[in-house]
Amino acid sequence: MSDLDKNRALAEWLEWQLRQVKNRIRELEVKEQQEQRARERARAEMSWKIQPQRGGMAAMLHRGGCTTYSEQFGFINREEALIALGEPDIEACPICTPETGLTNG
């Protein structure tokens, strides 16, 4: 086998190796994104959020993961949610029932 043939074979092998590494990087990026979303969901489920009062409707307390009110920032902790639930102008969401997570915790 000539030096030229050896170098062509080596180049093909290195290109194959590079494709393998790039595929693995893509797999790891997808896995990392999935894990990040799972961490964000877990954080949301352990938090609460308040939907502001609008259009004559009372403000509403939601569990952090409730999709009825989809804002994903401004989470409050358990203590703050307990305080909010005691306020006369804040109602509990009838869908996600945030008071269950507060009174059973």
C-alpha positions in Angstrom: 0.0 0.0 0.0 1.4 3.4 -1.0 1.8 6.3 1.4 -0.9 8.1 -0.5 -3.3 5.2 0.0 -2.4 4.9 3.7 -3.1 8.6 4.1 -6.4 8.4 2.3 -7.4 5.5 4.5 -6.4 7.4 7.6 -8.3 10.5 6.4 -11.5 8.4 5.9 -11.1 6.8 9.3 -10.6 10.2 11.0 -13.6 11.6 9.2 -15.6 8.6 10.5 -14.3 9.3 14.0 -15.3 12.9 13.7 -18.8 12.0 12.6 -19.1 9.7 15.6 -17.9 12.4 18.0 -20.3 15.0 16.5 -23.2 12.5 16.8 -22.3 11.9 20.5 -22.1 15.6 21.1 -25.6 16.0 19.7 -26.9 13.2 21.8 -25.3 14.7 25.0 -26.8 18.2 24.1 -30.3 16.7 23.8 -29.8 14.8 27.1 -28.6 18.0 28.8 -31.6 20.0 27.5 -34.0 17.3 28.7 -32.3 17.3 32.2 -32.5 21.0 32.4 -36.2 21.0 31.5 -36.8 18.3 34.2 -34.9 20.4 36.8 -37.1 23.4 35.8 -40.3 21.3 36.1 -39.2 20.0 39.5 -38.5 23.5 40.7 -41.8 24.7 39.5 -43.7 21.8 41.2 -42.1 22.8 44.5 -43.1 26.4 44.1 -46.2 28.5 43.7 -47.1 31.6 41.7 -49.7 34.3 41.8 -51.7 35.3 38.8 -52.4 39.1 39.1 -55.9 40.4 39.4 -57.3 41.3 36.0 -60.6 42.3 34.6 -62.5 42.3 37.8 -61.4 38.8 38.7 -59.6 38.1 41.9 -55.9 37.3 41.9 -55.2 33.6 42.0 -52.7 31.3 43.6 -51.4 28.5 41.5 -48.9 25.6 41.9 -45.7 26.4 40.1 -46.4 23.8 37.4 -50.0 24.8 36.7 -50.6 25.4 33.1 -53.7 27.5 33.7 -51.4 30.4 34.3 -48.3 29.8 32.3 -45.9 32.5 33.6 -42.7 30.6 34.6 -41.0 33.3 36.6 -41.7 35.0 39.9 -42.2 31.8 41.8 -42.9 32.1 45.5 -42.0 29.7 48.3 -44.3 27.8 50.7 -44.3 30.4 53.4 -45.2 33.2 50.9 -47.9 31.0 49.4 -49.5 30.4 52.8 -49.6 34.1 53.4 -51.1 34.7 49.9 -53.7 32.0 50.5 -54.8 33.8 53.7 -55.4 37.1 51.8 -59.1 37.8 51.1 -58.4 39.1 47.6 -56.4 36.0 46.4 -58.3 32.8 45.5 -56.9 29.3 45.0 -56.9 27.9 41.5 -59.7 25.3 41.3 -57.7 23.3 38.7 -54.3 22.8 40.4 -55.6 23.2 44.0 -52.5 24.8 45.5 -53.8 24.7 49.0 -53.4 20.9 49.0 -49.7 21.2 48.7 -49.6 23.8 51.4 -51.8 22.1 54.0 -50.4 18.6 53.6 -46.7 19.7 53.6 
